[in-house]
Amino acid sequence: QRLFFPSQKPKSELVRTSLRLLTSSAYRLQSECRKALPAEPSPAPDMQLVTQQVIQCAYDIAKAAKQLVTI
């Protein structure tokens, strides 16, 4: 089994695609979680929408992780 480091590019397109999905979903998850803790002067976020987005991000992370494990 090979470990990939940021300076290395995996040869498999499927691995690259899965890593992109994993990374982008993690950034989206972080962004959505920040929305749940708004600053005082701003209006309260739509928590149902934020919750749906967090669930979708978590699903995408799990999907990408499964793809990487099964390659």
Buried (B, 14 or more C-beta within 10 A) or exposed (E): EEEEEEEEEBEEEEBEEBBEBBEBBBEBBEEBEEBEEEEEEEEEBEEEEBEEBBEBBBEBBEBBBEBBEEE
